């Protein structure tokens, strides 16, 4: 193995998570690179106890002192960008350029966290003679985050900078498939001066997730992953009277109109469907072709054929994922869909045991097919053909999900019409991956999100804090009325 056995990170120390170990693979080669413990509830108890003990000291620091740690942390992320990107690529299978982009997004969200002293100073107003009311943001206490395999560096950083700057302490449960990046983040936070116990990591699977949802000393839980598990985490956490924000899967529709710019549309759709090997909740997985757009589809196929596994397309996460994705393609073909570009059976020279699926474009998909309704989570896009824009919007609205939708057109009026009628939290106009930049918040609608608020940006402030209202009167000589 290239790396030693992973440990938990509790109270600033590496603590064994037990002898029940799971292999960690490099999905590009199929090689085992480490082992990760499948910890139990006792490890969660230890991490929560450390976070609880650290909370008074950390939360009582002025926010402008807490944020100094994250100025240093941001610098460390930038300084170690190449190393961090290589680690993401190795454990997740992304290309290096995609991994670098992930780390740079972590830098951006950390930079936003450094601005929180300017955004969370509360309000004050003299409400009557000699009487003032003020509001303050107070931390919740111990919080927890459960993160997925597809962005091992970025998604933890969606939560930890904002939550910790606001004075909370944290337990992180990263995906057991990608534990290495989270451990490196813990080391950088410690180097940046974060006190021991403020940030803790417990590795594991279902038992750890359930323990987090049930633990009485955890005040809030954020989750990113599949919709099936998001529902479970949200219901279980809220049943235990915690705050919860659970982000689930997606089925993002790109509506393409005949007047769309051919080059821009084809390149955007190709990148959206294949970036990160399609393993992102903002990936395009359904293209709704309105009218005659065959000229755009031809160009899209041309772009897709230039996306080469092992060169500018990374691997999927596991052998099981590769099989599942190819089964979706097989089933669609058996049901009468036409494969325009076929990525099945992809093999990369020198990485024959890697888990690769090539870019795949499937035409003549109908709304009733499983591939049109379910999240494939691979570099696959289905083309559904309609005659009118309203038919396209009806298909988009019929999805249970609601993360993202996009329209490709040169008409501002039609673009606005789609933006107003699409049932999704993030809309793109001539942009295939409409991820908001800070301070705008990331978050979808419908079964792509359970809970109130968003996970990043300004919207996250209210999730990670509670408001305290203080009413004060000092001068007894002031005239009194019903408000005083």
C-alpha positions as CSV (number, residue, x, y, z in Angstrom):
1,X,0.0,0.0,0.0
2,X,1.2,3.5,-0.8
3,X,-0.4,5.0,2.3
4,X,-0.5,3.7,5.9
5,X,-3.8,2.6,7.4
6,X,-6.1,5.6,8.0
7,X,-6.9,6.6,11.5
8,X,-9.6,8.8,13.0
9,X,-8.6,12.4,14.0
10,X,-9.9,13.2,17.5
11,X,-8.8,16.0,19.7
12,X,-5.8,16.8,17.5
13,X,-4.5,13.2,17.5
14,X,-4.5,10.2,15.2
15,X,-6.6,7.6,17.0
16,X,-7.2,4.1,15.7
17,X,-10.7,3.3,14.5
18,X,-10.6,-0.4,15.2
19,X,-9.6,-3.5,13.3
20,X,-12.6,-3.6,10.9
21,X,-10.9,-2.2,7.8
22,X,-12.1,-1.4,4.3
23,X,-9.8,-1.2,1.3
24,X,-9.3,2.2,-0.3
25,X,-8.7,2.0,-4.1
26,X,-7.1,4.2,-6.7
27,X,-10.0,4.0,-9.2
28,X,-7.7,4.9,-12.1
29,X,-5.6,1.7,-11.6
30,X,-7.7,-0.5,-9.4
31,X,-4.9,-0.7,-6.9
32,X,-5.4,-0.7,-3.1
33,X,-3.6,2.4,-1.8
34,X,-4.7,2.3,1.9
35,X,-7.2,0.9,4.4
36,X,-9.8,2.9,6.3
37,X,-11.5,1.9,9.6
38,X,-15.2,1.3,9.8
39,X,-15.5,2.9,13.2
40,X,-18.4,2.4,15.6
41,X,-20.5,4.6,17.8
42,X,-17.8,4.7,20.5
43,X,-15.5,6.6,18.2
44,X,-18.3,9.1,17.5
45,X,-18.8,9.5,21.3
46,X,-15.1,10.3,21.7
47,X,-15.1,12.8,18.9
48,X,-18.2,14.5,20.2
49,X,-16.7,14.6,23.7
50,X,-13.6,16.3,22.3
51,X,-15.6,18.8,20.3
52,X,-17.9,19.6,23.3
53,X,-14.9,20.2,25.5
54,X,-13.3,22.5,22.9
55,X,-16.5,24.5,22.3
56,X,-16.3,27.0,25.2
57,X,-12.8,28.1,24.5
58,X,-13.3,28.4,20.7
59,X,-16.7,30.0,20.8
60,X,-15.7,32.6,23.4
61,X,-12.9,33.9,21.1
62,X,-14.0,37.0,19.2
63,X,-14.9,36.1,15.6
64,X,-12.1,38.3,14.3
65,X,-9.6,36.1,16.2
66,X,-11.3,32.8,15.0
67,X,-11.0,34.0,11.4
68,X,-7.3,34.5,11.7
69,X,-6.9,30.7,11.6
70,X,-8.8,30.6,8.3
71,X,-6.6,33.3,6.7
72,X,-3.7,30.9,7.4
73,X,-5.7,27.9,6.3
74,X,-6.5,29.6,3.0
75,X,-2.8,30.3,2.4
76,X,-2.0,26.7,3.2
77,X,-4.6,25.4,0.7
78,X,-3.0,27.7,-2.0
79,X,0.5,26.7,-1.1
80,X,-0.3,23.0,-1.2
81,X,-2.7,23.1,-4.2
82,X,-0.7,20.7,-6.4
83,X,-0.3,18.2,-3.6
84,X,-3.9,18.4,-2.6
85,X,-5.0,18.1,-6.3
86,X,-2.8,15.0,-6.8
87,X,-4.4,13.4,-3.7
88,X,-7.9,14.1,-4.9
89,X,-7.0,12.6,-8.3
90,X,-5.5,9.5,-6.7
91,X,-8.4,8.6,-4.4
92,X,-11.3,9.8,-6.6
93,X,-10.1,9.3,-10.1
94,X,-10.5,12.9,-11.4
95,X,-8.2,14.4,-13.8
96,X,-5.5,16.7,-12.4
97,X,-7.2,19.8,-13.9
98,X,-10.5,18.9,-12.3
99,X,-8.8,18.2,-9.0
100,X,-7.1,21.6,-9.1
101,X,-10.4,23.3,-9.8
102,X,-11.9,21.5,-6.7
103,X,-9.1,22.8,-4.5
104,X,-9.5,26.3,-5.9
105,X,-13.2,26.2,-5.0
106,X,-12.2,25.2,-1.5
107,X,-10.0,28.3,-1.4
108,X,-12.9,30.4,-2.6
109,X,-15.3,29.2,0.1
110,X,-12.6,29.7,2.8
111,X,-12.1,33.2,1.5
112,X,-15.8,33.8,2.0
113,X,-15.6,32.5,5.5
114,X,-12.8,35.1,6.2
115,X,-15.4,37.8,5.3
116,X,-17.9,36.6,8.0
117,X,-16.9,39.3,10.6
118,X,-18.2,41.9,8.1
119,X,-21.5,40.0,7.5
120,X,-22.4,38.8,11.0
121,X,-22.1,41.8,13.3
122,X,-25.8,41.8,14.0
123,X,-28.2,44.8,14.2
124,X,-28.9,47.5,16.8
125,X,-31.7,50.0,17.0
126,X,-33.0,52.5,19.6
127,X,-36.6,51.3,19.7
128,X,-37.8,53.9,22.4
129,X,-36.3,56.6,24.5
130,X,-33.4,55.1,26.3
131,X,-34.2,51.6,25.1
132,X,-32.2,49.7,22.5
133,X,-32.6,46.3,20.9
134,X,-29.7,44.4,19.4
135,X,-29.3,41.0,17.8
136,X,-26.3,38.7,17.8
137,X,-25.3,35.5,16.1
138,X,-24.5,32.7,18.5
139,X,-22.9,29.3,17.6
140,X,-25.0,26.2,18.0
141,X,-22.3,24.0,19.7
142,X,-21.1,20.7,18.3
143,X,-22.1,20.1,14.7
144,X,-21.5,17.3,12.2
145,X,-21.0,17.0,8.5
146,X,-21.3,13.9,6.3
147,X,-19.7,14.2,3.0
148,X,-19.6,12.2,-0.3
149,X,-16.9,10.6,-2.5
150,X,-17.2,12.9,-5.5
151,X,-15.5,16.0,-4.1
152,X,-13.3,14.9,-1.2
153,X,-11.6,18.3,-0.8
154,X,-14.4,20.7,-1.8
155,X,-17.5,19.4,-0.1
156,X,-15.9,19.3,3.4
157,X,-14.9,22.9,2.8
158,X,-18.4,23.8,1.9
159,X,-19.1,23.4,5.6
160,X,-16.1,23.5,7.9
161,X,-14.9,27.1,7.3
162,X,-18.2,28.8,7.8
163,X,-19.3,26.5,10.7
164,X,-16.1,26.9,12.6
165,X,-15.6,30.6,12.0
166,X,-19.1,31.1,13.5
167,X,-17.8,29.4,16.7
168,X,-19.1,25.8,16.4
169,X,-16.9,22.7,16.8
170,X,-17.3,19.8,14.4
171,X,-17.2,16.1,13.7
172,X,-16.7,15.2,10.0
173,X,-17.6,11.8,8.5
174,X,-16.1,11.7,5.0
175,X,-16.9,9.0,2.5
176,X,-15.1,5.8,3.3
177,X,-14.1,5.6,-0.3
178,X,-12.0,8.9,-0.2
179,X,-10.6,9.3,3.4
180,X,-7.2,10.7,2.5
181,X,-8.1,14.3,1.5
182,X,-10.1,14.8,4.7
183,X,-7.1,13.7,6.8
184,X,-4.8,16.1,5.0
185,X,-7.3,19.0,5.6
186,X,-7.2,18.2,9.3
187,X,-3.4,18.5,9.2
188,X,-3.5,21.8,7.5
189,X,-6.1,23.2,10.0
190,X,-3.9,22.1,12.8
191,X,-0.9,23.8,11.1
192,X,-3.0,26.9,10.7
193,X,-3.5,27.1,14.5
194,X,-6.9,25.5,15.0
195,X,-7.1,24.4,18.6
196,X,-7.3,20.6,19.3
197,X,-10.9,19.3,19.5
198,X,-12.4,22.0,17.3
199,X,-12.3,19.8,14.2
200,X,-12.5,16.0,14.4
201,X,-12.8,13.1,11.9
202,X,-14.5,9.8,12.3
203,X,-14.3,7.3,9.5
204,X,-16.9,4.7,8.9
205,X,-20.2,3.7,7.2
206,X,-23.8,3.3,8.3
207,X,-23.1,2.9,12.0
208,X,-21.2,6.2,12.2
209,X,-23.9,8.1,10.2
210,X,-26.6,6.7,12.5
211,X,-24.6,7.6,15.6
212,X,-24.2,11.2,14.3
213,X,-27.9,11.5,13.7
214,X,-28.8,10.1,17.1
215,X,-26.1,11.7,19.3
216,X,-27.8,14.1,21.8
217,X,-24.8,16.5,21.9
218,X,-24.7,17.2,18.2
219,X,-26.9,20.2,17.4
220,X,-26.9,20.2,13.6
221,X,-26.1,17.8,10.8
222,X,-25.3,18.6,7.1
223,X,-25.2,15.9,4.5
224,X,-24.3,15.6,0.9
225,X,-25.0,12.4,-1.0
226,X,-27.7,10.4,-2.7
227,X,-31.4,11.4,-2.3
228,X,-32.2,8.0,-0.8
229,X,-29.7,8.5,2.1
230,X,-30.4,12.3,2.3
231,X,-34.0,11.5,3.2
232,X,-32.9,9.0,5.9
233,X,-30.4,11.4,7.4
234,X,-32.8,14.3,7.4
235,X,-35.7,12.3,9.0
236,X,-33.5,10.7,11.6
237,X,-31.7,13.9,12.6
238,X,-34.8,16.0,12.8
239,X,-36.6,13.2,14.7
240,X,-33.8,13.7,17.3
241,X,-34.6,17.4,17.3
242,X,-31.5,18.5,15.4
243,X,-31.2,21.0,12.6
244,X,-30.5,19.2,9.4
245,X,-29.7,20.2,5.8
246,X,-29.4,17.2,3.5
247,X,-28.5,17.6,-0.2
248,X,-29.4,14.7,-2.4
249,X,-29.1,13.7,-6.1
250,X,-30.1,15.4,-9.3
251,X,-31.4,14.9,-12.8
252,X,-30.4,18.1,-14.5
253,X,-32.0,19.1,-17.8
254,X,-30.3,21.2,-20.4
255,X,-32.9,22.7,-22.8
256,X,-31.4,23.4,-26.2
257,X,-33.3,25.6,-28.7
258,X,-32.6,25.8,-32.4
259,X,-31.1,29.3,-32.3
260,X,-28.5,28.3,-29.7
261,X,-24.8,29.1,-30.6
262,X,-23.6,25.8,-31.9
263,X,-20.0,25.9,-30.7
264,X,-20.7,27.2,-27.3
265,X,-23.7,24.9,-26.7
266,X,-21.9,21.7,-27.9
267,X,-18.8,22.4,-25.8
268,X,-20.8,23.4,-22.7
269,X,-23.0,20.3,-22.9
270,X,-20.1,18.0,-23.5
271,X,-18.2,19.4,-20.5
272,X,-21.3,19.3,-18.3
273,X,-22.1,15.7,-19.0
274,X,-18.5,14.4,-18.8
275,X,-16.7,16.6,-16.2
276,X,-15.7,14.7,-13.1
277,X,-16.8,11.6,-15.1
278,X,-20.3,12.8,-14.6
279,X,-20.0,12.1,-10.9
280,X,-21.4,15.5,-9.7
281,X,-24.9,16.6,-8.8
282,X,-24.6,19.5,-11.2
283,X,-23.8,17.3,-14.3
284,X,-26.0,17.4,-17.3
285,X,-27.7,14.1,-17.7
286,X,-30.7,15.0,-19.9
287,X,-30.7,17.2,-22.9
288,X,-34.1,18.3,-24.1
289,X,-33.9,19.1,-27.8
290,X,-36.6,21.5,-28.9
291,X,-37.3,21.3,-32.6
292,X,-34.6,20.8,-35.2
293,X,-31.3,20.9,-33.3
294,X,-29.6,18.0,-35.2
295,X,-26.8,20.4,-36.2
296,X,-26.0,21.0,-32.5
297,X,-26.2,17.3,-31.7
298,X,-23.7,16.5,-34.5
299,X,-21.3,19.0,-33.0
300,X,-21.9,17.6,-29.5
301,X,-21.0,14.1,-30.7
302,X,-17.9,15.5,-32.3
303,X,-16.9,17.2,-29.0
304,X,-17.6,14.0,-27.0
305,X,-15.4,11.9,-29.2
306,X,-12.5,14.3,-28.3
307,X,-13.0,13.4,-24.6
308,X,-10.7,10.4,-24.0
309,X,-10.7,8.2,-20.9
310,X,-7.4,8.4,-19.1
311,X,-6.5,11.6,-21.0
312,X,-9.1,14.3,-20.4
313,X,-11.7,12.1,-18.7
314,X,-11.1,10.6,-15.3
315,X,-12.4,7.3,-14.0
316,X,-15.6,6.5,-12.1
317,X,-15.2,5.7,-8.4
318,X,-15.5,1.9,-8.4
319,X,-16.0,-1.3,-10.4
320,X,-19.6,-1.4,-9.1
321,X,-20.2,2.2,-10.4
322,X,-18.9,1.2,-13.8
323,X,-21.2,-1.8,-14.0
324,X,-24.2,0.2,-12.9
325,X,-23.6,3.0,-15.4
326,X,-23.1,0.6,-18.3
327,X,-26.3,-1.3,-17.3
328,X,-28.3,2.0,-17.7
329,X,-26.9,2.3,-21.2
330,X,-27.6,-1.3,-22.0
331,X,-31.2,-1.0,-20.8
332,X,-31.9,2.2,-22.8
333,X,-30.5,0.6,-25.9
334,X,-32.7,-2.5,-25.4
335,X,-35.7,-0.2,-25.1
336,X,-35.1,1.4,-28.4
337,X,-32.8,4.4,-27.7
338,X,-30.0,5.0,-30.2
339,X,-26.4,5.2,-29.0
340,X,-24.7,8.0,-30.8
341,X,-21.4,7.9,-28.9
342,X,-20.7,4.7,-26.9
343,X,-18.4,4.8,-23.9
344,X,-19.0,1.2,-22.7
345,X,-16.0,-1.1,-22.4
346,X,-13.5,1.7,-22.1
347,X,-9.9,0.5,-21.4
348,X,-6.9,2.8,-20.7
349,X,-3.5,1.5,-21.7
350,X,-1.4,1.0,-18.7
351,X,-4.5,1.2,-16.4
352,X,-6.4,-1.8,-17.6
353,X,-7.8,-2.5,-14.2
354,X,-9.1,1.1,-13.8
355,X,-12.8,1.9,-13.7
356,X,-13.4,3.9,-16.9
357,X,-16.6,4.7,-18.8
358,X,-16.2,6.8,-21.9
359,X,-18.6,9.7,-22.8
360,X,-21.9,8.4,-24.0
361,X,-24.7,10.2,-25.9
362,X,-28.0,8.4,-26.2
363,X,-30.7,9.7,-28.6
364,X,-34.4,9.0,-28.9
365,X,-34.8,8.6,-25.1
366,X,-38.4,8.8,-24.0
367,X,-39.5,10.3,-20.6
368,X,-40.7,6.9,-19.3
369,X,-37.3,5.2,-19.6
370,X,-35.4,4.7,-16.4
371,X,-32.3,6.5,-17.8
372,X,-34.5,9.6,-18.4
373,X,-35.8,9.6,-14.8
374,X,-33.0,8.3,-12.5
375,X,-29.5,9.8,-11.7
376,X,-26.9,7.8,-13.6
377,X,-23.9,9.5,-12.0
378,X,-21.6,8.9,-15.0
379,X,-20.5,10.6,-18.2
380,X,-23.8,9.8,-20.0
381,X,-26.4,12.2,-21.4
382,X,-29.8,11.3,-22.7
383,X,-31.5,13.3,-25.5
384,X,-35.2,13.7,-25.3
385,X,-36.9,15.3,-28.3
386,X,-39.8,17.7,-28.2
387,X,-41.5,20.1,-30.5
388,X,-42.1,23.1,-28.2
389,X,-40.4,24.9,-25.3
390,X,-43.5,24.3,-23.1
391,X,-43.1,20.5,-23.7
392,X,-39.4,20.8,-22.6
393,X,-40.4,22.7,-19.5
394,X,-43.0,20.1,-18.7
395,X,-40.4,17.3,-18.9
396,X,-38.0,19.3,-16.6
397,X,-40.8,20.0,-14.1
398,X,-41.8,16.4,-14.0
399,X,-38.5,15.3,-12.4
400,X,-38.5,14.6,-8.7
401,X,-35.2,16.4,-8.5
402,X,-34.5,20.1,-8.7
403,X,-30.8,20.9,-8.5
404,X,-30.1,22.6,-11.8
405,X,-31.5,23.4,-15.2
406,X,-30.1,25.3,-18.1
407,X,-31.2,26.7,-21.4
408,X,-29.2,27.4,-24.5
409,X,-30.6,30.1,-26.7
410,X,-29.7,33.6,-28.1
411,X,-33.1,34.9,-27.1
412,X,-33.2,36.8,-23.8
413,X,-37.0,36.5,-23.6
414,X,-36.9,32.7,-24.0
415,X,-34.1,32.4,-21.5
416,X,-36.0,34.4,-19.0
417,X,-39.1,32.2,-19.6
418,X,-37.2,29.1,-18.8
419,X,-35.6,30.7,-15.7
420,X,-39.0,31.6,-14.4
421,X,-40.6,28.2,-15.1
422,X,-37.9,25.6,-14.5
423,X,-38.3,23.8,-11.1
424,X,-34.7,24.0,-10.0
425,X,-32.7,26.0,-7.5
426,X,-29.8,26.8,-9.8
427,X,-30.4,28.0,-13.4
428,X,-28.0,28.4,-16.2
429,X,-28.3,30.4,-19.4
430,X,-25.8,29.2,-21.9
431,X,-23.9,27.6,-19.0
432,X,-23.9,23.9,-18.6
433,X,-22.8,23.8,-14.9
434,X,-24.6,26.7,-13.2
435,X,-22.8,26.5,-9.9
436,X,-23.1,29.9,-8.0
437,X,-20.0,31.6,-6.9
438,X,-19.5,33.0,-3.4
439,X,-21.4,34.7,-1.8
440,X,-24.3,33.2,-3.7
441,X,-25.4,29.9,-2.1
442,X,-25.3,26.4,-3.5
443,X,-28.6,24.6,-3.1
444,X,-31.4,22.9,-5.1
445,X,-35.1,22.3,-4.8
446,X,-37.5,19.4,-4.5
447,X,-35.8,16.1,-3.7
448,X,-32.3,17.5,-4.3
449,X,-32.5,19.3,-0.9
450,X,-34.1,18.5,2.4
451,X,-34.1,21.3,5.0
452,X,-34.1,25.1,5.0
453,X,-31.4,27.3,3.6
454,X,-28.3,26.5,1.6
455,X,-25.0,24.9,2.4
456,X,-22.7,27.7,1.3
457,X,-22.7,31.5,1.0
458,X,-24.8,33.9,3.0
459,X,-27.6,31.5,3.4
460,X,-25.4,29.2,5.4
461,X,-25.0,31.7,8.2
462,X,-28.4,31.1,9.7
463,X,-28.0,27.3,9.5
464,X,-24.8,27.4,11.6
465,X,-26.0,29.9,14.2
466,X,-28.9,30.9,16.4
467,X,-29.9,34.5,17.0
468,X,-29.8,36.1,20.4
469,X,-31.9,39.3,21.0
470,X,-30.9,41.7,23.7
471,X,-33.1,44.6,24.9
472,X,-31.4,47.2,27.2
473,X,-32.5,50.2,29.2
474,X,-30.0,52.2,31.4
475,X,-31.4,55.7,32.0
476,X,-34.4,55.8,34.3
477,X,-34.9,59.5,33.5
478,X,-35.9,58.9,29.9
479,X,-39.6,59.3,29.1
480,X,-41.5,56.1,29.1
481,X,-44.2,54.8,26.8
482,X,-45.8,51.4,26.1
483,X,-42.5,50.2,24.5
484,X,-40.4,51.0,27.6
